[in-house]
Amino acid sequence: MCVTALYNVAVQIGTNRIVMSGSKFHYPMGRPDLPPEDEKEWRLRQTRATLAILEKPVEGVTVFTQQDLFP
């Protein structure tokens, strides 16, 4: 599994689960534009959703977007 903003890189390294971070590539699991407490909550929510993806069966390369994580 790869959490990234760079889809092409994730595909090139052969990742089977790609989570598009919804953030800039400098901060795939962070949002420095938010106040510290809000960023902490965002990161925690993002991490929990990303870990839940590990429980989903996939075949081949599967891309998960922010809409998949937070419908």
Chimera marker file (.cmm) of the C-alpha trace (Angstrom):
<marker_set name="trace">
<marker id="1" x="0.000" y="0.000" z="0.000" r="1" g="1" b="0" radius="0.5"/>
<marker id="2" x="1.179" y="3.498" z="-0.795" r="1" g="1" b="0" radius="0.5"/>
<marker id="3" x="-0.273" y="6.804" z="0.418" r="1" g="1" b="0" radius="0.5"/>
<marker id="4" x="0.726" y="9.402" z="-2.114" r="1" g="1" b="0" radius="0.5"/>
<marker id="5" x="-0.185" y="12.366" z="-4.249" r="1" g="1" b="0" radius="0.5"/>
<marker id="6" x="1.978" y="10.909" z="-7.040" r="1" g="1" b="0" radius="0.5"/>
<marker id="7" x="-0.048" y="8.191" z="-8.759" r="1" g="1" b="0" radius="0.5"/>
<marker id="8" x="2.574" y="7.457" z="-11.434" r="1" g="1" b="0" radius="0.5"/>
<marker id="9" x="5.277" y="6.731" z="-8.872" r="1" g="1" b="0" radius="0.5"/>
<marker id="10" x="3.029" y="4.339" z="-6.952" r="1" g="1" b="0" radius="0.5"/>
<marker id="11" x="2.205" y="2.440" z="-10.152" r="1" g="1" b="0" radius="0.5"/>
<marker id="12" x="5.856" y="2.268" z="-11.193" r="1" g="1" b="0" radius="0.5"/>
<marker id="13" x="6.907" y="0.677" z="-7.910" r="1" g="1" b="0" radius="0.5"/>
<marker id="14" x="4.150" y="-1.949" z="-8.208" r="1" g="1" b="0" radius="0.5"/>
<marker id="15" x="1.890" y="-0.945" z="-5.354" r="1" g="1" b="0" radius="0.5"/>
<marker id="16" x="-1.404" y="-2.840" z="-5.294" r="1" g="1" b="0" radius="0.5"/>
<marker id="17" x="-3.307" y="-0.340" z="-3.110" r="1" g="1" b="0" radius="0.5"/>
<marker id="18" x="-2.826" y="3.340" z="-3.882" r="1" g="1" b="0" radius="0.5"/>
<marker id="19" x="-4.384" y="5.886" z="-1.559" r="1" g="1" b="0" radius="0.5"/>
<marker id="20" x="-4.503" y="9.330" z="-3.117" r="1" g="1" b="0" radius="0.5"/>
<marker id="21" x="-3.743" y="11.541" z="-0.156" r="1" g="1" b="0" radius="0.5"/>
<marker id="22" x="-5.842" y="14.537" z="-1.071" r="1" g="1" b="0" radius="0.5"/>
<marker id="23" x="-2.971" y="16.733" z="0.034" r="1" g="1" b="0" radius="0.5"/>
<marker id="24" x="0.127" y="18.116" z="-1.606" r="1" g="1" b="0" radius="0.5"/>
<marker id="25" x="2.970" y="15.737" z="-2.365" r="1" g="1" b="0" radius="0.5"/>
<marker id="26" x="5.165" y="17.435" z="0.249" r="1" g="1" b="0" radius="0.5"/>
<marker id="27" x="2.733" y="16.380" z="3.001" r="1" g="1" b="0" radius="0.5"/>
<marker id="28" x="0.927" y="13.143" z="2.026" r="1" g="1" b="0" radius="0.5"/>
<marker id="29" x="-0.364" y="12.638" z="5.582" r="1" g="1" b="0" radius="0.5"/>
<marker id="30" x="-0.486" y="16.246" z="6.719" r="1" g="1" b="0" radius="0.5"/>
<marker id="31" x="-2.263" y="19.534" z="6.125" r="1" g="1" b="0" radius="0.5"/>
<marker id="32" x="-0.016" y="22.395" z="7.294" r="1" g="1" b="0" radius="0.5"/>
<marker id="33" x="-2.636" y="24.895" z="6.119" r="1" g="1" b="0" radius="0.5"/>
<marker id="34" x="-4.873" y="23.851" z="9.036" r="1" g="1" b="0" radius="0.5"/>
<marker id="35" x="-4.490" y="24.941" z="12.654" r="1" g="1" b="0" radius="0.5"/>
<marker id="36" x="-2.465" y="22.364" z="14.648" r="1" g="1" b="0" radius="0.5"/>
<marker id="37" x="-5.442" y="20.757" z="16.411" r="1" g="1" b="0" radius="0.5"/>
<marker id="38" x="-7.446" y="20.502" z="13.177" r="1" g="1" b="0" radius="0.5"/>
<marker id="39" x="-4.456" y="19.016" z="11.355" r="1" g="1" b="0" radius="0.5"/>
<marker id="40" x="-4.004" y="16.428" z="14.091" r="1" g="1" b="0" radius="0.5"/>
<marker id="41" x="-7.668" y="15.420" z="13.754" r="1" g="1" b="0" radius="0.5"/>
<marker id="42" x="-7.364" y="15.319" z="9.936" r="1" g="1" b="0" radius="0.5"/>
<marker id="43" x="-4.265" y="13.100" z="10.136" r="1" g="1" b="0" radius="0.5"/>
<marker id="44" x="-5.916" y="10.743" z="12.616" r="1" g="1" b="0" radius="0.5"/>
<marker id="45" x="-9.027" y="10.399" z="10.448" r="1" g="1" b="0" radius="0.5"/>
<marker id="46" x="-6.882" y="9.895" z="7.326" r="1" g="1" b="0" radius="0.5"/>
<marker id="47" x="-4.735" y="7.257" z="9.049" r="1" g="1" b="0" radius="0.5"/>
<marker id="48" x="-7.730" y="5.287" z="10.328" r="1" g="1" b="0" radius="0.5"/>
<marker id="49" x="-9.387" y="5.313" z="6.907" r="1" g="1" b="0" radius="0.5"/>
<marker id="50" x="-6.135" y="4.271" z="5.230" r="1" g="1" b="0" radius="0.5"/>
<marker id="51" x="-5.639" y="1.363" z="7.640" r="1" g="1" b="0" radius="0.5"/>
<marker id="52" x="-9.197" y="0.187" z="6.942" r="1" g="1" b="0" radius="0.5"/>
<marker id="53" x="-8.228" y="-0.183" z="3.281" r="1" g="1" b="0" radius="0.5"/>
<marker id="54" x="-5.830" y="-2.966" z="4.243" r="1" g="1" b="0" radius="0.5"/>
<marker id="55" x="-8.867" y="-5.081" z="5.141" r="1" g="1" b="0" radius="0.5"/>
<marker id="56" x="-10.412" y="-4.733" z="1.680" r="1" g="1" b="0" radius="0.5"/>
<marker id="57" x="-9.536" y="-7.444" z="-0.818" r="1" g="1" b="0" radius="0.5"/>
<marker id="58" x="-8.102" y="-6.132" z="-4.082" r="1" g="1" b="0" radius="0.5"/>
<marker id="59" x="-6.914" y="-7.637" z="-7.333" r="1" g="1" b="0" radius="0.5"/>
<marker id="60" x="-4.182" y="-5.804" z="-9.164" r="1" g="1" b="0" radius="0.5"/>
<marker id="61" x="-3.670" y="-2.080" z="-8.805" r="1" g="1" b="0" radius="0.5"/>
<marker id="62" x="-6.559" y="-0.427" z="-6.964" r="1" g="1" b="0" radius="0.5"/>
<marker id="63" x="-6.766" y="3.325" z="-6.431" r="1" g="1" b="0" radius="0.5"/>
<marker id="64" x="-8.635" y="4.799" z="-3.474" r="1" g="1" b="0" radius="0.5"/>
<marker id="65" x="-9.502" y="8.500" z="-3.557" r="1" g="1" b="0" radius="0.5"/>
<marker id="66" x="-10.614" y="10.793" z="-0.777" r="1" g="1" b="0" radius="0.5"/>
<marker id="67" x="-14.210" y="10.159" z="-1.906" r="1" g="1" b="0" radius="0.5"/>
<marker id="68" x="-13.649" y="6.426" z="-1.309" r="1" g="1" b="0" radius="0.5"/>
<marker id="69" x="-12.251" y="7.084" z="2.147" r="1" g="1" b="0" radius="0.5"/>
<marker id="70" x="-14.880" y="9.616" z="3.198" r="1" g="1" b="0" radius="0.5"/>
<marker id="71" x="-18.109" y="9.118" z="1.207" r="1" g="1" b="0" radius="0.5"/>
<link id1="1" id2="2" r="1" g="1" b="0" radius="0.2"/>
<link id1="2" id2="3" r="1" g="1" b="0" radius="0.2"/>
<link id1="3" id2="4" r="1" g="1" b="0" radius="0.2"/>
<link id1="4" id2="5" r="1" g="1" b="0" radius="0.2"/>
<link id1="5" id2="6" r="1" g="1" b="0" radius="0.2"/>
<link id1="6" id2="7" r="1" g="1" b="0" radius="0.2"/>
<link id1="7" id2="8" r="1" g="1" b="0" radius="0.2"/>
<link id1="8" id2="9" r="1" g="1" b="0" radius="0.2"/>
<link id1="9" id2="10" r="1" g="1" b="0" radius="0.2"/>
<link id1="10" id2="11" r="1" g="1" b="0" radius="0.2"/>
<link id1="11" id2="12" r="1" g="1" b="0" radius="0.2"/>
<link id1="12" id2="13" r="1" g="1" b="0" radius="0.2"/>
<link id1="13" id2="14" r="1" g="1" b="0" radius="0.2"/>
<link id1="14" id2="15" r="1" g="1" b="0" radius="0.2"/>
<link id1="15" id2="16" r="1" g="1" b="0" radius="0.2"/>
<link id1="16" id2="17" r="1" g="1" b="0" radius="0.2"/>
<link id1="17" id2="18" r="1" g="1" b="0" radius="0.2"/>
<link id1="18" id2="19" r="1" g="1" b="0" radius="0.2"/>
<link id1="19" id2="20" r="1" g="1" b="0" radius="0.2"/>
<link id1="20" id2="21" r="1" g="1" b="0" radius="0.2"/>
<link id1="21" id2="22" r="1" g="1" b="0" radius="0.2"/>
<link id1="22" id2="23" r="1" g="1" b="0" radius="0.2"/>
<link id1="23" id2="24" r="1" g="1" b="0" radius="0.2"/>
<link id1="24" id2="25" r="1" g="1" b="0" radius="0.2"/>
<link id1="25" id2="26" r="1" g="1" b="0" radius="0.2"/>
<link id1="26" id2="27" r="1" g="1" b="0" radius="0.2"/>
<link id1="27" id2="28" r="1" g="1" b="0" radius="0.2"/>
<link id1="28" id2="29" r="1" g="1" b="0" radius="0.2"/>
<link id1="29" id2="30" r="1" g="1" b="0" radius="0.2"/>
<link id1="30" id2="31" r="1" g="1" b="0" radius="0.2"/>
<link id1="31" id2="32" r="1" g="1" b="0" radius="0.2"/>
<link id1="32" id2="33" r="1" g="1" b="0" radius="0.2"/>
<link id1="33" id2="34" r="1" g="1" b="0" radius="0.2"/>
<link id1="34" id2="35" r="1" g="1" b="0" radius="0.2"/>
<link id1="35" id2="36" r="1" g="1" b="0" radius="0.2"/>
<link id1="36" id2="37" r="1" g="1" b="0" radius="0.2"/>
<link id1="37" id2="38" r="1" g="1" b="0" radius="0.2"/>
<link id1="38" id2="39" r="1" g="1" b="0" radius="0.2"/>
<link id1="39" id2="40" r="1" g="1" b="0" radius="0.2"/>
<link id1="40" id2="41" r="1" g="1" b="0" radius="0.2"/>
<link id1="41" id2="42" r="1" g="1" b="0" radius="0.2"/>
<link id1="42" id2="43" r="1" g="1" b="0" radius="0.2"/>
<link id1="43" id2="44" r="1" g="1" b="0" radius="0.2"/>
<link id1="44" id2="45" r="1" g="1" b="0" radius="0.2"/>
<link id1="45" id2="46" r="1" g="1" b="0" radius="0.2"/>
<link id1="46" id2="47" r="1" g="1" b="0" radius="0.2"/>
<link id1="47" id2="48" r="1" g="1" b="0" radius="0.2"/>
<link id1="48" id2="49" r="1" g="1" b="0" radius="0.2"/>
<link id1="49" id2="50" r="1" g="1" b="0" radius="0.2"/>
<link id1="50" id2="51" r="1" g="1" b="0" radius="0.2"/>
<link id1="51" id2="52" r="1" g="1" b="0" radius="0.2"/>
<link id1="52" id2="53" r="1" g="1" b="0" radius="0.2"/>
<link id1="53" id2="54" r="1" g="1" b="0" radius="0.2"/>
<link id1="54" id2="55" r="1" g="1" b="0" radius="0.2"/>
<link id1="55" id2="56" r="1" g="1" b="0" radius="0.2"/>
<link id1="56" id2="57" r="1" g="1" b="0" radius="0.2"/>
<link id1="57" id2="58" r="1" g="1" b="0" radius="0.2"/>
<link id1="58" id2="59" r="1" g="1" b="0" radius="0.2"/>
<link id1="59" id2="60" r="1" g="1" b="0" radius="0.2"/>
<link id1="60" id2="61" r="1" g="1" b="0" radius="0.2"/>
<link id1="61" id2="62" r="1" g="1" b="0" radius="0.2"/>
<link id1="62" id2="63" r="1" g="1" b="0" radius="0.2"/>
<link id1="63" id2="64" r="1" g="1" b="0" radius="0.2"/>
<link id1="64" id2="65" r="1" g="1" b="0" radius="0.2"/>
<link id1="65" id2="66" r="1" g="1" b="0" radius="0.2"/>
<link id1="66" id2="67" r="1" g="1" b="0" radius="0.2"/>
<link id1="67" id2="68" r="1" g="1" b="0" radius="0.2"/>
<link id1="68" id2="69" r="1" g="1" b="0" radius="0.2"/>
<link id1="69" id2="70" r="1" g="1" b="0" radius="0.2"/>
<link id1="70" id2="71" r="1" g="1" b="0" radius="0.2"/>
</marker_set>
